[in-house]
Amino acid sequence: QVQLVESGGGLVQAGGSLRLACAGSRHTICISAMGWYRQAPGKERELVATITSAGITNYADSVKGRFTISRDNGNGTLYLQMNTLKPEDTAVYYCNARRSTVSLCSGYSPSYWGQGTQVTVSS
């Protein structure tokens, strides 16, 4: 029912910026949080940043001060502003939406994932 569509990935030089967007998830009572994850070659998928329905944000230590997660409450679009990019930020970035555990939301999948978008940072 929920399909997340990502955009904004690409190739950028070290020190540059990119803005990722994830469309398709409206902030309803059944979405408790959204987030961005990434997976670099040969590594496990890791959490980058999350934001709850209340607007509380969390960031991985490696991106604190450089990345900003936000959402548009009007259309549910999730964003990740990435500044001062480093070659080690190179990865496939995935959008995620997490379902609330309340009984009212039991008809939805526990989690939804986007298709992933490639971010490559050159030195």
N, C-alpha and C positions, 0 to 999 in steps of 0.2 A: 504493500500500500504506500509506504514512504520510500521515495527514491531520492538519494542525495547526488547532486551533480556538481562536480568541482571544476574550477577554472582558475587561471592566473599563473600556472606554473610556466617554467621556461629556463633559459640560460642567462645568467647574469655574472658579472665580474665581482670578485671579492670587494666588499665594502658597499655594494649596491643594495637595492631594495626590490622586493616583490610583494604583491598583495594577492593572497589567495582568497577565493570566495567559494562557498558551498551553499547551493540553493536547493530547496525542496522540503525543508522542515519548518513548519510553522510552530511557534512556541505556544503549545497548548498544555493543558494540565497533565498530559501523558508523556511529555518530554521533560525530564528532570535535569538534564545537562547535555551539553554538546562539547566536542573537543576536536583537536587536531593531533594526529599521530604521524610518525614517519618511520621508514624502514630503509636503511642504507644497505648497500651490497654486503652480503656476508654477516649481517647483524640482525638481531631480533627487532620487531616493531616496538617502538617506544612512544610513550606519551610526550607530547610537546606542550600542550596547553589545554585547559578546560574552562568552561564557564557554565554556571548553574542558571536555572530559571530566575533566581534572585539576583543574578549579576555577579556572583562571587567567582573570582578567577584564580587559577593556579598555573604555575609555569615550571617546566623542567629547569634545573639550575643552569644548564648549558645555554638557555635562551633568555633568561631573565635580563631585563634591561634592553633587549634588542627586539623581541617579538611582542606583539600585542594582539590578544584575541578579543573580538567584539561581535555583537549581533545586532541585526536590524529587527526590532520587535514588530515592525509593521508587516514584513514579509517572511520573517524567519531566517533570512540569509545569515550565515556565519562567515566571519572574515578572520584572516590571519595576516596582519601587517608585519613583514619581516624586514628589518633594517640591519645595517652593518653585517651583511651576510658573509659567512666564512666558507671556505671549501668543505669543511667538515659538516656543514649544513646540507650538503648534497644528499638527497634521498627522495624516495617516493612519499609524498604526503597524502594522508587519508583523512577525510572528514568522518566524524562519528556522532551519532545521536543516541542517547540512552533513555530507555523507557522508565517511567516511574514504576515502582513496585506495588502501588496501591491497586486494590482489586478492580477499581473502575477501568484501569488500563490494561487488564490482563489479555484483552483481545489483540494487542499489538505485539510485535516482536520485541524481545528484550533490548536489542541493539540494532542499529542500522549503520551501514558503512557505505562510503562513496567508492568510486572506482579507482581513485588514486591519481595524482598528478605529479609529474617529474619536475623536481627542482634541481638544477645543476649550477654550482657556483665554481667558477674558474679562478685560478690565481694569476 
